[in-house]
Amino acid sequence: MKICRRDALKGFAVGAGGILLGKPFDLLEAIAAEGYSRREYNRVLLTTENKEPFKTSEIKKNENYIFFYPYHNIPVLLLNLNETIEPLKVESETGQFYIHPGGVGANKSIAAYVAICTHEFVRPNPSETLIKYYPPGETSFIYGGDNVICCCAHGSAYNPSAGGKVMQIPAEYPLTAVELEWDFNSDSLYAKALIGRNPPFKEIFKEDGEGKLVTENTPVKKLNDYTKKIVRC
C-alpha cells in the first residue's frame, strides 16, 4: 500500500461476468452485514448513442469509456485492459473481502467499475472529471505509475486488474465493481449487478433526480466525449 504522493509533492494541487470460484455468492451473502455484497439490479444492455448494441470488439484497449448504472446518475468506467482478469479475492484495509468475478469478453480483459472514489465520492461530471484510468505508458504523476485508476482530488489510486483494489490511500475501500455479462453470439454486453462495498449512492446523489434506475439500456461513450475537461495528475 502506497501513501499518497500528494502529501510529499509540495506545491502540487488540483481542482476539485466470468466464472466464479467455489460458492462466492454464499460468501458475499455472509459478509453483507459488513457492507459487502452482490446486489442485482435490472439486466441492462450497453448500447451506442443510437441504441445499437455496443460490441466488445468496439472497446479499444487503454481507452476510458463511461456509462451509467444502476441509477441514471451513477457513472461507470468501462475498460478493456491489457491482460486477462481472473476471478480473485479483493480485500479492504479493514480486512473485509469479497470475490471479484473477473473479466469478460474473448480475452476476459473487459471490466467495469463505479467511477466514484470511495474516499469522498468524487465522480465524473460533464464539466470536469477528476477520476480516470491511466493505461500502460501514461503515468499518473500523483501515483508514480500506470495501469491505475486515480482520483486527482486527493490521490487515491485503484488497480483495475485486481478488482479495483486500493493501491494508494487515502481511500480505504476498493472501487465497487459492476458485474458484466457477455453474449458470445452477439458480442453484446449487459450490466446486471454491483459487487463490493455498498455505499448509499442513491441517497448521496439524491439531488440529481432521486436515483432513478436504468431499466432497459444505457449508452456508452468515451469519457472525453462526456466531459469538457479531464484533469490529469
C-alpha positions, 0 to 999 in steps of 0.5 A: 500500500502506497501513501499518497504522493500528494502529501510529499509533492509540495506545491502540487494541487488540483481542482476539485461476468466470468466464472466464479470460484467455489460458492462466492455468492454464499460468501458475499451473502455472509459478509453483507452485514459488513457492507459487502455484497452482490446486489442485482439490479435490472439486466441492462444492455450497453448500447451506442448513442443510437441504441445499437448494441455496443460490441466488445470488439468496439472497446479499444484497449487503454481507452476510458469509456463511461456509462451509467448504472444502476441509477441514471446518475451513477457513472461507470468506467468501462475498460478493456485492459491489457491482460486477462482478469481472473476471478480473485479475492479483493480485500479492504484495509479493514480486512473485509473481502469479497470475490471479484468475478473477473473479466469478460469478453474473448480475452476476459480483459473487459471490466467495469467499475463505479467511477466514484472514489470511495474516499469522498465520492468524487465522480465524473461530471460533464464539466470536469472529471477528476477520476480516470484510468491511466493505461500502460505508458501514461503515468499518473504523476500523483501515483508514480505509475500506470495501469491505475485508476486515480482520483486527482482530488486527493490521490487515491489510486485503484488497480483495475486488474485486481478488482479495483483494489486500493493501491494508494490511500487515502481511500480505504475501500476498493472501487465497487465493481459492476458485474458484466455479462457477455453474449458470445453470439452477439458480442453484446454486453449487459450490466446486471449487478454491483459487487463490493462495498455498498455505499448509499449512492442513491441517497448521496446523489439524491439531488440529481433526480432521486436515483432513478434506475436504468431499466432497459439500456444505457449508452456508452461513450468515451469519457472525453466525449462526456466531459469538457475537461479531464484533469490529469495528475 
